[in-house]
Amino acid sequence: MIWGAALNNRDRQPEVMDQPGLDPKEHAKALMGLRRINAISRCSAGLFRAIEALAITQPEQPLRVLELACGGGDTAIDLALMAQQKGLAIEIHACDLNPEAVEISRSNAERRKAEITVFTADALTKPIEHSTFDVVYCTLFAHHLDEVDVVRLLEVMALRSRKLVLVDDLIRSRIGFALAWMGTRLLSRSWVVHTDGPLSVRGAFQPDEMMSIAKQAGMKNAQIKCSWPERYLLTWAHS
């Protein structure tokens, strides 16, 4: 394991799941492991609180929500089921650049009986038309990108959303690295997850770094809240 000074500075390295040609079976196995890890971290609950608060303010029409880089679709499915349980009119949409991830998301949604719309799209492509989504969010995606692309990601999210942007991700820290190293091995048998988990923390941002990036993207009034296990949630609302 790598500790101490190695985590003071961001060290983004290519992760296995980012590489083309990954065996579809290994990809699916890795997404299953991430599903367990995300369930333990309860990131969906944190996102839902912000979305629910906004949905309550407009009961006369459905709140339209879009997830960028959805992976296996677990978070989008969680949000759809939470909204259904609360009786809230929330339409959940999700997209990913990888067609295999899109198909896995659709299969997972069908298996869990969740109503979501999934499609293939690049999270970094700026929309041509005005957005029809109230909320745009991503989770565990920013740490995969170079800083310049994170700025672009936030700009795209601001353009795609009419009301709210949410970014959930890892915090680069010694505790976060230890949790990633141990947690991936306890909760998954996927060698891909074992490899990528610690790499993700090394490539993650610290909250003050993410705030600086948000300002570069024009999100002057962005806010960040940190939570267990070593995660942050960046929130930005259109003024």
N, C-alpha and C positions, 0 to 999 in steps of 0.2 A: 504494500500500500504506500501511497505518497501523502506525506503530511507536511505541516508547517509552511515554510516559505513558498513551496510549490503551489499553494492555494492562494497566495497573496495576489498573484496576477492571473488573469484569465488565460487558460490554455485550451483552446478549442481544437480538437482533433477529430478527423472523420470517424463517425460511428458506423457500426456494422449495418444498422437498419437504414442508413442514408446511402448505402452503396447499391448500385444497380446489380441485378443478377442474383440477389439473395434467394435461396431456395424458398418457394412459397410455403412449404411445410414449416420451415424454420421461422419464417415471417409470422405465420399464424401462431406458432408456439410462443414466440416472443411477445406478441400482442396479448396472448392469454396471461402471460406473466405480468405484464404491465397492468392488466385489468385488476389483478389481485393487489398490486402495489397501490394503485390509485384508489381502490376501495378502502384500504387501510388509511391512506392519507386524508380521505374525506374532502378532496378538493372540490368535488361536485357540490357538496353542501354549501361551501363558501361562495361559489359562483351563483348558486340558486338563490341565496339570500339577497344578493344584489338585483338579480333578475326579478324575483318575486316582488321586491319593494317597488320596482318600476311598473310591473304589471298591475299592481293594485291601484296605481294612479290613473290608469286608462281602462276601466272595466268595460267600456262601451265597444272596444275593438281588440282583436287578438294582438298580442305582442309577438313580433317576428324576430327570431333569434338565429344568428348564423355562427357556426364554429368553423374556423379556418384550421387546416392541417389536422383533421379529426382522428387520424390513425384508425383504430378499430371501432371508433364511434362510441366508446363506453361512456364518456362524459355527456355527450349529446343524448344518449339513451337514458342515462340517470336523470337528466334535467326534464326530459319528456315525461318520465314516470312520476317524478316529484310534482310536476305541474298537474298531471292527471289526478294524482292523489289529493292535491289541494283544491281541485276544481277550478284551476286557473286557465284562461284561454291564452295559451302560449304555443306558437308554432315553431318547432325546432328544425333547422336546416343545418347540414354539415357537408364539408367538402374536403377533399384531399387530392394531391397531385398524383398519388399512386393508385392506379385502377384496382390493384389487388386489395388495398386497404378499403377502398369504396365498397367492393363486393363483400368483404368481411364485415364491414359496418352494417350493410343491408341484412346480411345473414344474422348478425347479432341482434339487430332490431326486431327481426321477425321472431327469433327465438325467445326474446324477452317481451314480446308483444308491446313494443313501443312504436308510436307513430312519429317517424322522423323522415325527412327528405334528404337523401344523400346524393352527391354528384361529384364529378371530377373537375377540379379547378386548381390553379396555381395561387397560393395565398399571397404571393408578392406581385400579382398583376393588378394594376389599378383599374377600377371599373370605368367603363365608357359612359354608362348611364347613371342617373341619380339612384342612390340606394333605396331599396324598399325594406331594409332591415332596421329595426329599432336598436338592437344590441348585436355587437360583433365581439366574439371572444376567441382566444386560443389558450391552450394549456400545454405545457412542456414542449413548446416549439421554439421559442426565442433563443434558447441556449444552443440550438443547432446552427444558428446563423452567425455570419460575421457582423460586426457592429453596424456597418453601413446598411446591411440588409435588415437589421432590426429596426433601424430608423425608417426604412422603406415600409417594413411590415406595419409599423404604427401609423404611418401616413395612409396606407391602404385601408387599415381598419377604421381610421377616422372618416375616410371617404365612403366606406361601405356602410357605416352606421349613421343613424339619424339622431340617436340619443346617447348611447353608452358604449364604451370600449372597456373590455376586461382582459387582462393578461395574467395568467397564472403560471408560475414556474419555480424552479429550484433556486436556492440560495447557495452560492459558493462559500463553503466554510468547512472547517475540520469536522464539525458534528455532521454536516450534510454528507461529507465524503464517507465517514464511518457508517452512517445509516444506509447510504447507497450500497456500500460494499457488502455489509451484512444482510440488509433487507433483500437485495436481489437474490442472494443465495438461499435465504430462508423461504422466500415466497415464489421462487421460480426455478425450474430445472433447465431453463433455456440458457445456453452458453452466450447467446446474443445479448440477453438481458444482463448476464453477469459481466460481460465486457463493456456494454454501453452505459450501464448505471453509473459507475465511478467516472467514466469519461464525461457523462452529462454534467456531473457536479463540477468537474474541472473546467468545463466550457460555460458554466452558468455565470450569471451576473450577480453582484451584490446589490442590495437595494439602492444605495446611493448612485451606483453606476447606471442602473435602470432609470432612475429619476433623471439623470443627465441626458440619457438617450431620449426619453420622453420629451424633454425640453427641445432637443434638436429637431424632433418631429412636430414641434408646434403645440405640444400638449402642456401648456404652461401651468394649468391647475390640476395636473395629475396627482393622485395620492397613492401611497403604497402602504399596505398592511401586511405584516409578517405573521406567520402561523406555523404551528407544528404540522409535519416534521420538516423544518427548514424550507418553507415555501413562502413566497410572497404573492400578493394579489395587487396588481396595479389597476387602478380605476380612473377613468377619464370620462367626463360628461361634456357634451356639447353645451356651450353657453348660449 
